[in-house]
Amino acid sequence: MNHQTIEAFAEAFAGSPRLAELEIRSPDTGTLRLRRNPSPASAKPRPAPKPVAVPLPLTGDIATEPAFVATGTLIESSLVGVFRASAKIVITVGSIVSQGQSLGAVEVMRLSSDVPAPVAGEITRMFVQDGEPVEYGQPLFEIAPDATKETEDA
């Protein structure tokens, strides 16, 4: 590589602002490496943009739903999983259940855990349907206790 060739490469490199580095290897003269020095304006670190708080609009659930008030005994999920309705007996609002009766199950990794009725009474609310995901502590049913069963047990 001669002096003219090196000058030609240097001029081409200087005329291409998109190239940051140029390396030319020659068996006779070795390696020629040209690097562009960053301009002072681009070398200065730029401050990060300041974060801007954007208020989120209140929608649906939080502002419009009235507070939930339980009037009977709540049956809550003891696991996180999928609720499965009882295959033996169809439980609906108005169904009369006995203490310990299975109201369904919560399935976790293909293992089912029964959801028994803690008291005898009438199902007044159903909060989940078959196949719905449930969380720990989520209400599943509400039962109005049977007053006659309570007085018989006392």
N, C-alpha and C positions, 0 to 999 in steps of 0.2 A: 504494500500500500504506500503510495507516494503522498507528498505534501498536497498536491492538487486534489487528490481523491478525498483526503481528510477534510480539506476546506469545503469541498462540495457537500459532504455529509453534514458538516457543522452548519452550513447555510440552510440546507434542507431541514435540519432539526430546528434551527432558529425560526424558520418560516412556518413550522407546524406547531401551533400553540397547544394542540390536544396531546402531543407526545410529551411524556414526563421523563422518559429515559430511553436512550438508544445505545445498544451494545453491538459492536462489530468485531468479529474475530477473524484474524488472518494468520495463516501459518508462518509468514515471513516476519511480521511485525508484532504479533501477539494480539491482545485485546484492546479495543478502543471503546471507552464507555463515556457517554455524555449524559449528564443529568441536569434537569432544569431546576434552578433555585426557585422556590415559591416567591411570588411577589409579596412585598411587605403587606399589602392590603389583604391578600388571601391567607397569609401566615398568621395573622392575629386571630386568636380564638373569639368566636362570636358568643355573646351571652345567650343562654337558652331563653326561649320565649316564656313570658310569665303565664302561669296557668290562670285560666279564667273560669270562675264558678258560674255554671249555667243552671238556673233553677229548673227542676223537673216538674212538669205539670202533675197535679194530683188527679188521678183517674180511678174510676171504679171502686175497687174493693175497700180502700182505706177510708175515703171520705163519705161514701154513700151507704155502706152497710150498717144497720143498727147493731148495737152490741148484742152478743149471744147470751141469752139467759136460760140456764137449764132449770126445768121445772120438775124433773124426775132424776133417776139415777143414770149417769152417763157411763157408757161402756167405751173405754178408750183402747186404742191399739197398744200392745206392749212391745211391738216389734216394728221395724221398718220392712215393708215388703209389699205384696199384692193381696188385696182382700179377695177371698173366695167364698161365695155363698154356700150354705149348707146344701149338700146333694140330697139329703134325706127329707128335709122339711123346708118348704118355701116360707121364708120369714118376710113379712110385709108390715107396713104400719097397720096397727090394729090387731096383730097376732098376739095371742096370749102365750106366754112362755113360763116355764117352771125354772126354779133356781137350779143352776148347773147345766141347763140345756144348752147344747151347742147352737150358736147363732151363725156360725161360719168359721172361717179360719184365715189366718194370715200366712201366706206362703213366702218363704225365704229360701232361695236357692233350692227349690223343689222339695223343701221340707215344710210341712204344714203344722201350725200351732193353733189349736182350737181357741175360739173366742166364746167362753161360757157366759151365760146370764148370771150375774152376781145375786140377783133377787128375782122372785117370781113377780110377774106383772104383765102389763100390756106395752107393746112396742109403740111409742108415740112419735118417734122420729128415726129415720134412717139417713145417715150422712154419707154412706158410700154404697156403691153398686158392685156387683161381681166384676172382677178384673181391674178395678181401680187401684192405683198405687196408694199406699198409706204410710204415714210417718209415725214415729214413736209419740204417744200421747194424743194422737188425733182422735176426735170423737167418731165412733162407728155407729152407735145406737143410743137412744134414750128410752128408758123404761119407766113407766109410771108404776111404782110398786103396788102390788095387790094387798090392800089393807086387811082382807080376811086372812091371808096367809101369815101376815105379820102378827095378828092377834092370836092365831092358832099356835104359832111357834113360841109365844111369850108365856 
